[in-house]
Amino acid sequence: MHRSKIEWVLNPDNKTLGWVWNPLTGCLNHVNGMCKGGNFPCYAYRLATTRLRERYLANKITAPQGFANRVLPRYDPFYPRFWPERLADPYAGKSALGKPKGVFVCDMSDLFGIGIPEDWTRQVLHYCKMSSQHRFYLLTKQPQNLVKFSPFPDNCWVGVTATDKPTLGRGLYVGLEKIEAAIKYISFEPLLGSTDLDGLDLLHCGIKWVIIGAQTKPTVYPKIEWVQEIVQAADKAGIPVFLKNNLKQGLITKMGSTPSWATEYVSEAGFVKLRQEL
């Protein structure tokens, strides 16, 4: 495991940055590094095919090959791979005895992704359950695969990525509505279109948290009204909203300042803190 740079991946103290755990790597939900979940660049693909390429290719434990028009797994560093020696990382040594941690699971893969063997996912969830002192953040772009693993351990926060109205609909009614989890959340990152979200949808599906962020590398800011409609729907439902800092410049550029509905406070020196509720 290593420290996370994802600003919403927090330890259970809700103040300090958490950790990342990658017992799986690789994903099949892309075309030449562009995510099929919205045709945006995948940062994990970029890392896997550059800095981490040789390390990943050295691992021969790959998912079964069964997808047409794919490079052979042994030549594709971003083909799904299993790292069994990492399974016990959250449970072993000082991690098990130390302070509770917030752990994002598989930022270099999708635990519920296309072609991921069900046994791999179940092994990961087993160690999540065994490491009950930690909080595990699970996030997928394949909501249809969640139900087979429900109910989830109580220390797992289960989320879906939605980039626009169609992906939100699938995430809510194909995925989150059908599962049992202590915390269910939606990550609108990157937000690429209007969602037409209503607070009643959030309440009906038991959503407890909403995250909104912009596309990065290259940066593409969402329209202000897209962000606002999600925030207003969450407020209507009484659900916490976490606005990523990469939205701030877009809000200021397009509106001259950060709007009150997006702001937690403004200091005397003029520093603006976006709403980052948990």
SULLIN-V583451 format. One record per residue. N is the residue number from 1. PHI is phi in degrees with one decimal (none if undefined). PSI is psi in whole degrees, 0 to 359 (NA if undefined). Layout:
# SULLIN-V583451
n/phi/psi
N/PHI/PSI
N/PHI/PSI
This chain:
# SULLIN-V583451
n/phi/psi
1/none/156
2/-143.9/163
3/-61.9/141
4/-88.0/148
5/-105.3/3
6/-78.8/119
7/-68.0/339
8/-93.8/356
9/-85.1/92
10/-110.1/152
11/-68.2/165
12/-60.4/348
13/-74.3/353
14/59.1/25
15/-128.7/319
16/-101.5/148
17/-64.3/144
18/-91.4/215
19/-131.9/165
20/-122.9/139
21/-131.3/123
22/-121.7/72
23/-71.3/344
24/-124.8/149
25/-136.3/159
26/93.4/156
27/-156.5/149
28/-109.5/3
29/-91.0/54
30/-153.5/161
31/-125.5/108
32/52.3/42
33/86.7/359
34/-100.6/121
35/-65.2/132
36/-69.3/346
37/-77.6/9
38/162.6/7
39/57.2/45
40/-116.2/156
41/-64.8/137
42/-94.7/117
43/-66.5/327
44/-66.4/321
45/-62.3/317
46/-60.9/316
47/-67.0/317
48/-65.2/330
49/-96.1/3
50/-125.5/265
51/-61.5/325
52/-99.5/5
53/-53.7/304
54/-66.3/323
55/-62.7/317
56/-70.6/318
57/-63.6/335
58/-71.8/341
59/-86.5/118
60/-94.8/2
61/-87.1/88
62/-109.5/158
63/-64.9/154
64/-56.3/141
65/-84.7/124
66/-159.6/25
67/-123.8/126
68/-68.3/156
69/58.7/35
70/-113.6/144
71/-63.9/145
72/-54.5/138
73/-50.5/323
74/-68.5/346
75/-106.2/357
76/-114.0/104
77/-67.4/344
78/-101.8/10
79/-70.4/143
80/-55.2/130
81/-131.1/150
82/-110.9/137
83/-122.4/78
84/-60.2/333
85/-67.9/346
86/-94.1/351
87/-56.9/319
88/-86.8/4
89/-52.5/314
90/-70.6/339
91/-98.4/341
92/-91.9/155
93/54.6/222
94/-63.1/332
95/-59.8/321
96/-73.5/332
97/-100.0/343
98/-84.1/196
99/-66.6/149
100/-58.6/142
101/-120.7/153
102/-96.6/125
103/-126.3/119
104/-83.3/128
105/-97.3/117
106/67.1/67
107/-79.3/353
108/-108.1/18
109/-163.2/190
110/-131.6/112
111/-56.8/334
112/-113.7/23
113/-76.2/172
114/-59.9/130
115/79.3/359
116/-77.5/121
117/-57.4/135
118/-57.5/325
119/-63.8/323
120/-60.4/312
121/-61.9/317
122/-65.4/324
123/-64.2/318
124/-63.7/315
125/-64.1/327
126/-60.0/315
127/-71.7/331
128/-61.1/312
129/-63.9/320
130/-67.2/332
131/-97.6/62
132/-68.6/346
133/-76.7/346
134/-100.9/160
135/-105.6/126
136/-110.5/127
137/-96.0/117
138/-109.6/135
139/-143.5/134
140/-138.2/154
141/-103.7/8
142/-122.7/70
143/-61.5/335
144/-64.7/342
145/-91.9/356
146/-70.3/321
147/-61.2/329
148/-68.6/346
149/-108.0/4
150/-82.9/145
151/-77.6/152
152/-92.5/155
153/-54.7/147
154/-62.0/337
155/-93.0/12
156/-104.4/125
157/-94.5/121
158/-110.3/123
159/-131.8/163
160/-124.9/150
161/-91.9/132
162/-131.0/134
163/-112.4/345
164/-163.6/189
165/-63.7/313
166/-61.7/316
167/-70.2/330
168/-65.6/315
169/-58.1/316
170/-65.5/316
171/-60.6/319
172/-75.0/306
173/-98.3/344
174/-93.8/332
175/-108.8/279
176/-65.1/326
177/-60.5/331
178/-94.1/0
179/-116.5/164
180/-110.9/121
181/-152.8/147
182/-61.8/318
183/-129.6/125
184/-116.5/134
185/-140.9/165
186/-123.8/132
187/-107.9/109
188/-90.3/74
189/-148.6/114
190/-81.0/146
191/-83.0/115
192/-115.7/356
193/-166.7/173
194/-66.6/145
195/-108.0/342
196/52.5/41
197/-76.0/141
198/-120.7/142
199/-59.0/332
200/-66.3/326
201/-62.0/318
202/-63.7/314
203/-65.5/317
204/-60.1/323
205/-93.7/3
206/73.3/30
207/-73.0/135
208/-114.9/354
209/-162.9/146
210/-134.4/134
211/-119.0/139
212/-131.4/134
213/-150.6/164
214/-92.5/162
215/-72.0/142
216/-125.9/156
217/49.5/68
218/-86.3/154
219/-72.9/128
220/-134.5/112
221/-80.3/137
222/-72.2/159
223/-64.3/144
224/-58.2/320
225/-66.9/332
226/-66.8/317
227/-65.7/315
228/-63.1/320
229/-65.4/327
230/-71.1/315
231/-60.7/316
232/-65.5/322
233/-65.3/319
234/-65.8/318
235/-61.8/319
236/-60.1/325
237/-90.9/357
238/70.8/35
239/-108.4/134
240/-62.3/146
241/-121.7/134
242/-116.9/110
243/-95.9/119
244/-68.9/150
245/-63.1/339
246/-71.3/356
247/-85.9/338
248/-58.7/310
249/-63.7/323
250/-64.4/319
251/-64.2/316
252/-66.7/317
253/-63.0/319
254/-87.1/337
255/-121.5/353
256/87.4/339
257/-164.2/169
258/-80.0/131
259/-67.8/157
260/-61.6/327
261/-70.2/346
262/-106.7/356
263/-109.7/134
264/-84.5/312
265/-162.7/162
266/-124.1/124
267/-75.2/168
268/-60.4/331
269/-82.5/359
270/92.4/5
271/-71.3/130
272/-104.1/126
273/-108.4/120
274/-70.0/160
275/-63.7/121
276/-135.7/70
277/-87.5/155
278/-136.3/NA
